Amino acid sequence: MKNKILNLLKTNKQMLPGEIAKELNVNSTKEFKQFVVTLNELEDERLIHNDHDQYVLIDGEEWIAGRVRDVSPFEYAVFDQDKKVYVSKAGTDLLMDRDEVLVHKTKQKTSVVRIYQRGVTNIVGKFIKYKNRYEFYSDVDLHTSFKVTNKADFKLKPGIKAVVKVQKYQKPLVVEIVEILGFEDQAGVDVTAILTQNDVRQHFMKKVKHACDQIPSHVYKKEMKGRHDLRNLLTVTIDGETTKDFDDAISVEKLRNGGWKLYVHIADVSYYVSEGDPIDEEAYKRGTSIYVADRVVPMLPFVLSNGICSLNPDVDRLTLTCEMDFDAKGKRIGYSIYDSVIRSDARCTYGKVNEYLENPDSVEEYKEFGPMLQEFSNLAKKLNEQTIARGHILFETQEPYYVLDEKGMPIDVYVKEHGWSEQMIEEAMVAANVTVAHELVTHEFPGMYRVHEQPDPQKLQSVVNLARILHCPCQIDPDQCEPIDIAQFLDSIQDENTKEILSSVALRSMQKARYSQENLGHYGLALEEYCHFTSPIRRYPDLLIHRMIRRHILEKKNDEKTLNHDRYRMEKAALHLSQKERDAVTVERAVNDLEATKFMQNKVGQMFEGVISGVTSFGFFVSLDNSIEGLVPLRKMVDDFYQYDEDTMTLTGESTGKVFRLGTRVQVEVVEASVPKRQITFAYIANVF
């Protein structure tokens, strides 16, 4: 019925409800109820609009649904997936960043006709004393003043940071204080402010805590009944030094045919978190754990994530196991998926596994399970050969790690290294994810797939153009580009700086990976079937996949009602969980920007080397060797007048002919590190040859 309504509105610009019902031959009371429900669903999905009289199609041309960005004192920009339109602030109700609105565009004017949802409800800022009264200033300039209704209820002091909640969207914005965060220079307050500003759920409500009180602290014998008992199977976890939640463990056995049997054991979170219970509802709202410099904001309470669901050594744990057989070349030749109970023999770390594989005598405590680690490494090499052969695109990206002191100040920063043991685990987890996705697809069971669609040829053309500018041979055809074409091109680049730049541009040309109830394949991994199964402690889509495995594979509840319920559940959750993942990335980047400016603020006047990582009409960005990035603004380049060429992404001096382009290694001086703006400004000194 949805498609029929949309097609009618494509043909007829606007229609009364009765006219639509008549065209669809809606006659009975039951049909009419379904008709009304469908209209409401289409409105909720931002596909049609009801102006209280007639329905119109939100076509992206005359009617545009999108998010607001406050771009200047005079106008708002409204972005949808494909375009943006500008709306004058004159005569418009107060809008704010991230408001979700409907815009009507005519020849006479462009106006906002509906506000679907407010993007800003809580605002973080600080109080400043001005003329014997306290004024609230938001951390992000919202182009408005504030009227705080409950200041008298709090003992305010200069520099106190607070969270205020909007009561009325008008000028001045009417708000009330809902939380005092502490003084702005207090350890962790700045990070808390960013989390709060981005509506991150940082506390668990009483009903969630009460539900946690019912969670057992250990596994009972009765809970093991019917499960595969793998407690005598040599099993280890391999994670980072600071990891506290272990949701995956591995076991490896050498087979007589020269191949291997790989067991990937994943914490059975679905056993402890039932669909619709308070813990589950809160986990769904969070969508994912968020990892920032000084803390983890977990998807699940610590009693689960660090307790009964964490695959700690020397304790029984309930798991779902994906058991896979591989031949001597690393090709999967068989598999089974089942519920199990394991007992991890050791908690290994990436660093020590790398050290052991290089020199077994250097890590005495790993000798007991060293032969298994060696076989795991041998298997991983074969899996990696399969990965390379199919064309998995390996993007060169830098991930910073900040070392903080007791006051929450960064005292060091380094780029996280990705060693062979990390690659081993990645190969094992991808293999398990592919296997589980294959099982769901083969039997047409409902699933939550991790999809990555083909890139836009126009965006890929920018990679080809840049490769030409940087004198890198490139045979990519943007109109017929397979993943292996991009993978081989990036692998062929010898210069590391050039490789990093082109990898970054290639990454930006890709579509965003997302979650979908449809299996659309994963372009970046060059896979036809893929899902997330291996991290249910920190990702809700993985928890959903576990439920689908339990319901449809293990318990075989495949009646039409259950299948339809789960298909609808997957469809409804996909959009929300994709957005929560994007929100988490935004927050993590914001905190990294904060720590970067804090780290550089006492280095003003110092010299650093780096690579030009971006060129714009207003200057160029330089990425230092420690991954920190800053801007050399054109207004500071007083030696010449520089012209920006968008096609070549270069700045060229009119008099000197000096050219600034991507990949050039330069020396810069730190001239400013603004913590409130989270921005670093450099001055160009010289090229480095």
C-alpha positions as CSV (number, residue, x, y, z in Angstrom):
1,M,0.0,0.0,0.0
2,K,2.9,2.4,0.8
3,N,4.3,2.3,-2.8
4,K,0.8,2.8,-4.3
5,I,0.3,5.9,-2.2
6,L,3.7,7.3,-3.1
7,N,3.1,6.6,-6.8
8,L,-0.3,8.4,-6.6
9,L,1.3,11.4,-5.1
10,K,4.1,11.4,-7.7
11,T,1.5,11.7,-10.4
12,N,-0.9,14.1,-8.5
13,K,1.0,16.9,-6.7
14,Q,-1.5,16.9,-3.8
15,M,-4.5,14.8,-2.9
16,L,-7.2,14.7,-0.2
17,P,-7.3,11.6,2.0
18,G,-10.6,10.6,0.5
19,E,-9.2,10.9,-3.0
20,I,-6.3,8.6,-2.2
21,A,-8.7,6.1,-0.5
22,K,-11.0,6.1,-3.5
23,E,-8.0,5.4,-5.9
24,L,-6.9,2.5,-3.7
25,N,-10.5,1.1,-3.5
26,V,-10.5,1.3,0.3
27,N,-14.0,0.2,1.3
28,S,-14.1,-1.8,4.5
29,T,-13.5,-0.6,8.0
30,K,-10.5,-2.9,8.3
31,E,-9.0,-1.6,5.1
32,F,-9.6,2.0,6.2
33,K,-7.8,1.4,9.5
34,Q,-4.8,0.0,7.6
35,F,-5.0,2.9,5.2
36,V,-4.8,5.5,8.1
37,V,-1.9,3.5,9.7
38,T,0.0,3.5,6.4
39,L,-0.4,7.3,5.9
40,N,0.9,7.9,9.5
41,E,3.9,5.6,8.9
42,L,4.7,7.5,5.6
43,E,4.6,10.8,7.5
44,D,6.8,9.4,10.3
45,E,9.3,8.2,7.6
46,R,9.3,11.8,6.2
47,L,8.0,10.6,2.8
48,I,4.7,12.6,2.7
49,H,3.4,15.7,4.4
50,N,-0.1,16.4,5.6
51,D,-0.9,20.2,5.7
52,H,-4.1,19.4,7.7
53,D,-6.1,19.3,4.5
54,Q,-4.2,17.5,1.7
55,Y,-1.2,15.2,1.4
56,V,1.9,16.0,-0.7
57,L,5.0,14.0,-1.6
58,I,8.2,15.1,0.0
59,D,10.1,15.0,-3.3
60,G,13.4,16.6,-2.4
61,E,12.8,19.4,-4.8
62,E,9.7,21.5,-3.7
63,W,9.4,19.8,-0.4
64,I,12.6,18.9,1.5
65,A,13.0,17.1,4.8
66,G,16.4,17.6,6.4
67,R,18.5,18.8,9.3
68,V,19.3,22.4,10.2
69,R,22.7,23.9,10.5
70,D,23.1,27.5,11.8
71,V,25.6,28.8,9.3
72,S,25.4,32.6,9.7
73,P,23.6,35.4,11.6
74,F,21.3,35.7,8.6
75,E,20.4,32.3,7.4
76,Y,20.0,28.6,8.2
77,A,21.1,25.7,5.9
78,V,18.9,22.7,5.7
79,F,20.6,19.5,4.5
80,D,19.0,16.3,3.2
81,Q,20.9,13.4,1.8
82,D,21.5,14.9,-1.7
83,K,21.4,18.7,-1.3
84,K,21.1,21.8,0.9
85,V,18.8,24.8,0.8
86,Y,19.1,28.1,2.6
87,V,16.3,29.6,4.8
88,S,16.4,33.3,5.8
89,K,16.3,33.9,9.6
90,A,14.0,36.9,9.0
91,G,10.4,36.0,10.0
92,T,11.4,32.4,10.9
93,D,10.9,30.8,14.3
94,L,14.1,30.1,16.2
95,L,15.8,27.0,14.7
96,M,18.9,25.3,16.1
97,D,21.6,23.0,14.9
98,R,20.3,19.4,14.2
99,D,16.6,20.4,14.2
100,E,14.8,18.1,11.8
101,V,12.5,20.2,9.7
102,L,10.4,20.2,6.5
103,V,11.1,23.0,4.0
104,H,8.7,24.3,1.3
105,K,10.6,25.8,-1.6
106,T,8.6,28.1,-4.0
107,K,9.6,30.8,-6.5
108,Q,8.7,33.4,-4.0
109,K,10.5,32.1,-0.9
110,T,11.9,29.1,1.0
111,S,10.3,28.6,4.4
112,V,10.2,26.0,7.2
113,V,6.7,24.6,7.5
114,R,7.2,22.0,10.1
115,I,9.6,21.2,12.9
116,Y,9.6,17.4,13.3
117,Q,12.1,17.1,16.1
118,R,14.4,19.5,18.0
119,G,18.1,18.7,17.7
120,V,19.2,20.6,20.7
121,T,17.4,20.0,24.0
122,N,20.3,20.1,26.5
123,I,23.0,22.8,26.3
124,V,26.4,22.8,28.1
125,G,28.0,26.1,29.0
126,K,29.4,28.1,31.9
127,F,28.3,30.9,34.2
128,I,30.2,34.2,34.2
129,K,29.6,37.0,36.6
130,Y,28.6,40.2,34.9
131,K,27.4,43.4,36.8
132,N,26.5,41.4,40.0
133,R,24.5,38.8,38.1
134,Y,25.4,35.4,36.6
135,E,25.0,35.0,32.8
136,F,25.0,31.7,31.0
137,Y,27.3,31.3,27.9
138,S,27.0,28.1,25.9
139,D,30.2,26.3,24.8
140,V,29.0,26.3,21.2
141,D,27.9,29.7,19.9
142,L,24.1,29.3,19.3
143,H,23.6,32.9,18.2
144,T,21.2,33.6,21.1
145,S,21.2,34.8,24.7
146,F,19.7,32.8,27.6
147,K,17.1,33.3,30.2
148,V,17.8,30.9,33.1
149,T,14.6,30.4,35.1
150,N,16.0,28.6,38.2
151,K,19.4,30.3,38.9
152,A,18.2,31.0,42.5
153,D,18.1,27.2,43.2
154,F,21.8,26.8,42.8
155,K,24.9,28.3,44.4
156,L,26.6,29.6,41.3
157,K,30.2,30.7,41.1
158,P,32.3,32.1,38.1
159,G,33.5,29.3,35.9
160,I,30.9,26.7,36.9
161,K,29.9,24.5,34.0
162,A,26.3,23.4,33.8
163,V,23.8,21.6,31.7
164,V,20.6,23.6,30.9
165,K,17.5,22.2,29.3
166,V,15.4,24.2,26.8
167,Q,12.0,25.2,28.0
168,K,11.0,27.6,25.2
169,Y,12.6,28.0,21.8
170,Q,12.6,31.8,21.5
171,K,15.0,34.7,21.8
172,P,16.3,34.8,24.5
173,L,16.2,31.0,24.8
174,V,14.3,30.1,27.9
175,V,16.2,27.3,29.8
176,E,16.5,25.7,33.3
177,I,19.6,24.2,35.0
178,V,19.3,20.4,35.1
179,E,22.9,19.5,36.2
180,I,26.0,21.2,37.6
181,L,29.1,19.6,36.1
182,G,31.8,21.3,38.1
183,F,34.4,23.9,37.5
184,E,35.7,24.1,33.9
185,D,39.3,23.3,34.9
186,Q,38.3,20.2,37.0
187,A,39.5,16.9,35.6
188,G,37.1,15.3,33.2
189,V,34.5,18.1,33.2
190,D,35.4,19.1,29.7
191,V,34.9,15.6,28.4
192,T,31.6,15.3,30.3
193,A,30.5,18.5,28.7
194,I,31.1,17.1,25.2
195,L,29.2,13.9,26.0
196,T,26.3,15.9,27.5
197,Q,26.3,18.4,24.6
198,N,25.9,15.4,22.2
199,D,23.1,13.8,24.3
200,V,25.2,10.8,25.3
201,R,23.4,8.7,27.9
202,Q,26.0,8.6,30.7
203,H,24.0,7.2,33.6
204,F,21.8,4.1,34.1
205,M,18.4,4.7,35.5
206,K,17.1,3.0,38.7
207,K,15.0,0.4,36.8
208,V,18.2,-0.7,34.9
209,K,20.2,-0.9,38.1
210,H,17.4,-2.9,39.7
211,A,17.4,-5.3,36.8
212,C,21.2,-5.7,37.1
213,D,20.7,-6.8,40.7
214,Q,19.0,-9.9,39.4
215,I,22.0,-10.8,37.2
216,P,24.0,-13.8,38.6
217,S,27.6,-13.3,39.4
218,H,28.6,-16.8,38.1
219,V,27.4,-19.5,35.8
220,Y,25.2,-22.2,37.4
221,K,25.3,-25.9,36.3
222,K,21.6,-25.8,35.3
223,E,22.4,-23.0,32.8
224,M,25.0,-25.2,31.0
225,K,22.4,-27.9,30.3
226,G,22.0,-28.6,26.6
227,R,25.1,-26.5,25.7
228,H,28.3,-27.8,24.1
229,D,30.8,-28.1,26.9
230,L,34.1,-26.7,25.6
231,R,35.7,-26.0,29.0
232,N,38.5,-28.6,28.3
233,L,39.3,-26.9,24.9
234,L,42.4,-24.7,25.1
235,T,41.0,-21.2,24.8
236,V,42.4,-17.7,25.1
237,T,41.4,-14.1,24.7
238,I,43.6,-11.7,22.9
239,D,43.0,-8.0,23.5
240,G,44.7,-4.6,24.2
241,E,46.5,-3.9,27.5
242,T,43.7,-1.7,28.9
243,T,40.7,-3.8,27.7
244,K,38.3,-4.8,30.5
245,D,35.4,-6.3,28.6
246,F,36.3,-9.5,26.7
247,D,33.5,-10.5,24.4
248,D,35.5,-12.9,22.1
249,A,37.8,-15.8,22.7
250,I,39.5,-18.2,20.2
251,S,40.6,-21.8,20.0
252,V,42.6,-23.4,17.1
253,E,43.3,-27.0,16.2
254,K,45.4,-28.4,13.4
255,L,43.6,-30.9,11.2
256,R,45.0,-34.0,9.5
257,N,44.3,-32.6,6.1
258,G,46.7,-29.8,6.7
259,G,44.0,-27.3,7.5
260,W,42.7,-25.9,10.7
261,K,39.6,-25.8,12.9
262,L,38.9,-22.4,14.3
263,Y,36.5,-21.8,17.2
264,V,35.3,-18.2,17.7
265,H,33.5,-18.0,21.1
266,I,31.4,-14.9,21.7
267,A,29.8,-13.9,25.0
268,D,26.2,-15.0,25.1
269,V,24.8,-11.6,26.0
270,S,21.4,-12.5,24.7
271,Y,21.0,-15.1,27.5
272,Y,21.2,-12.4,30.2
273,V,19.5,-9.5,28.3
274,S,16.0,-10.4,27.2
275,E,14.2,-8.5,24.5
276,G,12.2,-5.6,25.9
277,D,13.6,-5.7,29.5
278,P,15.0,-2.5,31.0
279,I,18.6,-3.4,30.3
280,D,17.7,-4.2,26.7
281,E,15.7,-1.0,26.2
282,E,18.6,1.1,27.5
283,A,21.2,-0.7,25.4
284,Y,19.0,-0.1,22.3
285,K,18.8,3.6,23.0
286,R,22.6,3.8,23.4
287,G,23.3,1.5,20.4
288,T,27.0,1.3,21.0
289,S,29.7,1.8,23.7
290,I,31.6,5.0,23.3
291,Y,35.4,5.1,23.8
292,V,37.0,8.5,24.6
293,A,40.3,9.5,26.1
294,D,39.5,9.2,29.8
295,R,36.6,6.8,30.0
296,V,34.3,4.3,28.4
297,V,30.5,5.0,28.2
298,P,29.3,1.4,28.0
299,M,26.3,0.1,26.2
300,L,25.7,-2.4,29.0
301,P,26.2,-1.9,32.7
302,F,29.6,-3.0,34.0
303,V,28.0,-5.9,35.9
304,L,27.4,-7.4,32.5
305,S,30.2,-5.9,30.3
306,N,33.0,-6.4,32.8
307,G,31.3,-9.2,34.8
308,I,29.2,-12.2,33.9
309,C,29.4,-11.6,30.1
310,S,33.2,-10.9,30.0
311,L,35.2,-13.9,29.0
312,N,37.6,-13.6,31.9
313,P,40.2,-16.4,32.5
314,D,39.6,-19.3,34.8
315,V,35.8,-18.8,35.1
316,D,32.9,-20.6,33.3
317,R,31.1,-18.4,30.7
318,L,28.1,-18.9,28.4
319,T,28.9,-18.3,24.8
320,L,27.8,-18.7,21.2
321,T,30.5,-20.5,19.2
322,C,31.1,-20.4,15.5
323,E,33.2,-23.4,14.7
324,M,34.8,-23.3,11.2
325,D,37.0,-25.8,9.3
326,F,39.5,-24.4,6.8
327,D,41.7,-26.3,4.3
328,A,45.4,-25.8,3.9
329,K,44.9,-22.7,1.7
330,G,42.6,-21.0,4.2
331,K,39.3,-21.7,2.4
332,R,36.3,-22.5,4.6
333,I,35.1,-26.0,4.0
334,G,32.6,-26.4,6.8
335,Y,31.1,-24.8,9.9
336,S,28.6,-25.1,12.7
337,I,27.0,-22.5,15.1
338,Y,25.9,-23.5,18.5
339,D,25.5,-22.4,22.1
340,S,28.3,-23.4,24.4
341,V,30.1,-23.0,27.7
342,I,33.8,-22.2,27.8
343,R,36.5,-21.5,30.4
344,S,39.2,-19.2,29.1
345,D,42.7,-20.4,30.0
346,A,44.5,-17.1,29.7
347,R,44.1,-13.4,28.9
348,C,46.6,-12.6,26.2
349,T,47.6,-9.1,25.0
350,Y,48.4,-8.0,21.5
351,G,51.8,-6.8,22.5
352,K,52.9,-10.0,24.2
353,V,51.5,-12.2,21.4
354,N,53.5,-10.2,18.9
355,E,56.6,-10.6,21.1
356,Y,56.0,-14.3,21.5
357,L,55.6,-15.0,17.8
358,E,58.8,-13.2,17.1
359,N,60.7,-14.8,19.9
360,P,58.9,-17.6,21.9
361,D,61.6,-17.7,24.6
362,S,60.9,-14.0,25.5
363,V,57.4,-14.7,26.9
364,E,57.7,-17.5,29.4
365,E,54.0,-17.4,30.5
366,Y,52.7,-18.1,27.0
367,K,54.6,-21.4,26.4
368,E,51.7,-23.5,27.6
369,F,49.5,-22.4,24.7
370,G,52.3,-21.2,22.5
371,P,51.8,-24.0,19.9
372,M,48.2,-22.9,19.5
373,L,49.2,-19.3,19.0
374,Q,51.6,-20.4,16.3
375,E,48.9,-22.4,14.5
376,F,46.6,-19.5,14.8
377,S,49.2,-17.3,13.2
378,N,49.7,-19.9,10.4
379,L,45.9,-20.0,9.8
380,A,45.7,-16.2,9.9
381,K,48.4,-15.9,7.2
382,K,46.3,-18.1,4.9
383,L,43.1,-16.2,5.8
384,N,44.9,-13.0,5.0
385,E,46.0,-14.3,1.6
386,Q,42.3,-15.0,0.9
387,T,41.5,-11.4,2.1
388,I,44.0,-9.9,-0.2
389,A,42.9,-12.1,-3.2
390,R,39.3,-11.0,-2.9
391,G,40.3,-7.3,-2.8
392,H,39.7,-6.1,0.7
393,I,40.6,-2.4,0.7
394,L,43.1,-1.5,3.4
395,F,42.8,2.2,4.2
396,E,45.8,3.8,5.9
397,T,44.4,5.7,8.8
398,Q,45.9,7.1,12.0
399,E,44.2,6.5,15.4
400,P,45.6,8.7,18.2
401,Y,46.0,7.5,21.8
402,Y,46.3,10.2,24.5
403,V,48.1,9.5,27.8
404,L,46.5,11.5,30.5
405,D,47.8,12.6,34.0
406,E,45.7,12.5,37.2
407,K,44.3,15.9,36.4
408,G,43.0,14.7,33.0
409,M,45.6,16.6,31.0
410,P,47.2,14.9,28.0
411,I,51.0,14.5,28.6
412,D,51.7,12.3,25.5
413,V,50.1,11.2,22.3
414,Y,51.0,8.4,19.9
415,V,49.5,6.7,16.9
416,K,48.1,3.2,17.7
417,E,50.0,0.5,16.0
418,H,48.3,-2.4,14.2
419,G,50.5,-5.4,14.7
420,W,50.3,-9.0,13.4
421,S,48.3,-10.3,16.5
422,E,45.7,-7.6,15.9
423,Q,45.5,-8.8,12.3
424,M,45.1,-12.4,13.4
425,I,42.1,-11.5,15.6
426,E,40.6,-9.4,12.8
427,E,40.8,-12.2,10.3
428,A,39.2,-14.6,12.8
429,M,36.4,-12.2,13.6
430,V,35.7,-11.4,10.0
431,A,35.6,-15.1,9.2
432,A,33.0,-15.7,12.0
433,N,30.9,-12.7,10.9
434,V,30.9,-13.9,7.3
435,T,29.9,-17.4,8.4
436,V,27.0,-16.2,10.5
437,A,25.8,-13.9,7.7
438,H,26.0,-16.8,5.3
439,E,23.8,-19.0,7.5
440,L,21.2,-16.3,7.9
441,V,21.1,-15.4,4.1
442,T,21.1,-19.1,3.0
443,H,17.9,-19.8,5.1
444,E,16.4,-16.4,4.5
445,F,16.2,-15.7,8.2
446,P,15.8,-12.1,9.4
447,G,19.1,-10.4,10.1
448,M,20.9,-7.1,10.8
449,Y,23.6,-6.9,8.1
450,R,26.6,-4.6,7.9
451,V,26.4,-3.2,4.4
452,H,28.7,-1.0,2.4
453,E,27.4,0.0,-1.0
454,Q,29.3,0.8,-4.2
455,P,31.0,4.3,-4.3
456,D,29.7,7.1,-6.4
457,P,31.8,7.2,-9.7
458,Q,32.1,11.0,-9.5
459,K,33.7,10.7,-6.0
460,L,36.0,8.0,-7.3
461,Q,37.1,10.3,-10.1
462,S,38.5,12.7,-7.5
463,V,40.9,9.9,-6.4
464,V,42.0,9.4,-10.0
465,N,42.5,13.1,-10.5
466,L,44.6,13.4,-7.3
467,A,46.7,10.4,-8.2
468,R,47.5,12.1,-11.5
469,I,48.5,15.3,-9.7
470,L,50.7,13.3,-7.4
471,H,52.3,11.4,-10.3
472,C,50.9,8.0,-9.1
473,P,50.0,5.5,-11.9
474,C,46.3,4.8,-11.5
475,Q,44.3,2.4,-13.7
476,I,41.0,2.8,-11.7
477,D,37.9,3.2,-13.9
478,P,35.4,5.1,-11.7
479,D,32.4,3.6,-13.7
480,Q,33.5,0.0,-13.4
481,C,35.6,-0.2,-10.2
482,E,35.9,-3.3,-8.2
483,P,37.2,-3.3,-4.6
484,I,40.4,-5.1,-5.8
485,D,41.1,-2.3,-8.2
486,I,41.3,0.2,-5.3
487,A,43.2,-2.2,-3.0
488,Q,45.8,-2.9,-5.6
489,F,46.2,0.8,-6.4
490,L,46.8,1.7,-2.8
491,D,49.1,-1.2,-2.3
492,S,51.2,-0.1,-5.3
493,I,52.0,3.4,-3.8
494,Q,55.6,3.4,-2.5
495,D,55.8,6.7,-0.7
496,E,54.2,6.5,2.7
497,N,53.0,10.1,2.8
498,T,51.4,9.9,-0.6
499,K,49.9,6.6,0.3
500,E,48.3,8.0,3.4
501,I,46.9,11.0,1.5
502,L,45.4,9.0,-1.3
503,S,44.1,6.4,1.2
504,S,42.3,9.2,3.0
505,V,40.8,10.7,-0.2
506,A,39.8,7.2,-1.3
507,L,38.1,6.6,2.1
508,R,36.2,9.8,1.8
509,S,35.0,8.7,-1.7
510,M,33.4,5.6,-0.2
511,Q,29.8,5.5,1.0
512,K,29.3,5.2,4.7
513,A,29.0,1.6,6.0
514,R,25.6,1.2,7.7
515,Y,23.2,-1.4,9.1
516,S,20.4,-2.8,7.0
517,Q,17.8,-5.6,7.3
518,E,18.7,-6.4,3.6
519,N,22.0,-8.2,2.7
520,L,23.5,-5.7,0.2
521,G,27.1,-6.9,0.5
522,H,30.2,-5.0,1.9
523,Y,32.2,-3.2,-0.8
524,G,35.2,-2.3,1.3
525,L,35.7,-5.8,2.6
526,A,34.8,-7.2,-0.9
527,L,32.3,-9.6,0.7
528,E,28.8,-10.6,-0.6
529,E,27.5,-11.5,2.9
530,Y,28.5,-9.8,6.1
531,C,27.1,-9.0,9.6
532,H,28.4,-8.0,13.0
533,F,28.3,-11.0,15.4
534,T,31.5,-10.8,17.5
535,S,31.0,-7.8,19.8
536,P,27.5,-8.0,21.6
537,I,28.9,-6.4,24.7
538,R,29.6,-3.1,22.9
539,R,27.4,-3.1,19.8
540,Y,23.6,-3.6,19.8
541,P,23.4,-5.0,16.2
542,D,25.6,-7.9,17.3
543,L,23.1,-8.6,20.1
544,L,20.3,-8.6,17.6
545,I,22.2,-11.1,15.5
546,H,22.6,-13.4,18.5
547,R,18.9,-13.3,19.0
548,M,18.3,-14.2,15.4
549,I,20.7,-17.1,15.8
550,R,19.1,-18.4,18.9
551,R,15.5,-18.0,17.7
552,H,15.8,-19.2,14.1
553,I,18.9,-21.5,14.1
554,L,19.1,-23.0,17.5
555,E,15.4,-23.0,18.7
556,K,14.0,-23.2,15.1
557,K,11.1,-20.8,15.8
558,N,10.4,-20.2,12.2
559,D,6.6,-19.8,12.0
560,E,5.4,-16.9,9.8
561,K,4.4,-14.7,12.8
562,T,7.8,-14.9,14.4
563,L,9.6,-14.4,11.1
564,N,7.5,-11.3,10.3
565,H,8.0,-9.9,13.8
566,D,11.8,-10.2,13.5
567,R,11.9,-8.8,9.9
568,Y,10.0,-5.7,11.1
569,R,12.2,-5.5,14.2
570,M,15.3,-5.5,12.0
571,E,13.9,-2.9,9.6
572,K,12.9,-0.6,12.4
573,A,16.3,-0.9,14.2
574,A,18.6,-0.5,11.2
575,L,18.2,3.2,10.8
576,H,18.4,4.0,14.5
577,L,21.5,1.9,15.1
578,S,23.3,3.4,12.0
579,Q,22.6,6.8,13.4
580,K,23.8,5.9,16.9
581,E,27.1,4.7,15.4
582,R,27.5,8.0,13.5
583,D,26.8,9.9,16.8
584,A,29.4,7.9,18.6
585,V,32.0,8.6,15.9
586,T,31.2,12.4,16.2
587,V,31.7,12.3,19.9
588,E,34.9,10.4,19.8
589,R,36.3,12.8,17.2
590,A,35.2,15.8,19.3
591,V,37.0,14.5,22.3
592,N,40.1,13.7,20.3
593,D,40.1,17.3,19.0
594,L,39.7,18.6,22.6
595,E,42.7,16.5,23.8
596,A,44.8,17.6,20.8
597,T,44.3,21.3,21.6
598,K,45.0,20.7,25.3
599,F,48.2,18.8,24.4
600,M,49.3,21.6,22.0
601,Q,48.4,24.6,24.1
602,N,51.7,24.7,25.9
603,K,53.6,24.2,22.7
604,V,52.9,27.5,21.1
605,G,56.0,28.7,19.4
606,Q,57.5,25.2,18.9
607,M,58.3,23.8,15.5
608,F,56.9,20.5,14.1
609,E,57.1,18.5,10.9
610,G,54.0,17.1,9.2
611,V,52.3,16.5,5.9
612,I,49.7,18.6,4.1
613,S,46.5,16.6,4.5
614,G,43.9,19.0,3.1
615,V,43.9,22.1,0.9
616,T,41.0,24.6,0.8
617,S,40.3,28.1,-0.4
618,F,41.0,29.4,3.1
619,G,44.3,27.6,3.8
620,F,45.8,24.1,4.2
621,F,45.7,21.5,6.9
622,V,48.8,19.9,8.2
623,S,48.9,16.5,10.0
624,L,51.8,16.1,12.3
625,D,53.6,12.8,12.8
626,N,51.7,12.2,16.1
627,S,48.4,12.5,14.1
628,I,47.4,15.9,15.5
629,E,46.1,18.2,12.7
630,G,45.9,22.0,12.5
631,L,45.2,24.7,9.9
632,V,47.6,27.1,8.3
633,P,45.1,29.9,7.4
634,L,45.6,31.8,4.2
635,R,45.2,35.1,6.0
636,K,48.5,34.3,7.8
637,M,50.3,33.8,4.5
638,V,51.4,37.4,4.0
639,D,54.4,36.7,1.6
640,D,52.2,36.3,-1.5
641,F,48.6,36.2,-2.8
642,Y,47.6,32.6,-3.2
643,Q,45.0,31.3,-5.7
644,Y,43.1,28.1,-4.9
645,D,42.5,25.6,-7.7
646,E,39.7,23.2,-6.8
647,D,40.5,20.7,-9.6
648,T,44.1,20.2,-8.5
649,M,43.4,21.0,-4.8
650,T,46.4,23.3,-4.7
651,L,47.2,26.9,-3.6
652,T,49.6,28.7,-5.9
653,G,51.4,32.0,-5.1
654,E,50.8,34.6,-7.9
655,S,54.3,36.2,-7.5
656,T,56.5,33.3,-6.3
657,G,54.8,30.4,-8.0
658,K,55.1,28.5,-4.7
659,V,52.6,25.6,-4.7
660,F,51.0,23.9,-1.7
661,R,49.5,20.5,-2.4
662,L,48.4,17.3,-0.7
663,G,51.3,15.1,0.5
664,T,53.9,17.8,0.7
665,R,56.0,17.5,3.9
666,V,56.4,20.9,5.7
667,Q,57.7,22.5,8.8
668,V,55.2,24.5,10.8
669,E,55.1,26.6,14.0
670,V,52.3,26.3,16.5
671,V,50.7,29.8,16.9
672,E,47.5,29.0,18.7
673,A,45.7,26.1,20.4
674,S,42.1,27.2,21.3
675,V,40.7,24.7,23.7
676,P,37.1,26.2,23.7
677,K,37.0,26.0,19.9
678,R,39.0,22.8,19.8
679,Q,41.1,24.3,16.9
680,I,44.9,24.4,16.3
681,T,46.5,27.1,14.1
682,F,49.9,26.7,12.5
683,A,52.2,29.1,10.7
684,Y,54.1,27.7,7.6
685,I,57.9,27.8,8.0
686,A,59.3,25.8,5.1
687,N,59.1,22.7,3.0
688,V,61.0,19.6,4.2
689,F,63.0,17.8,1.6
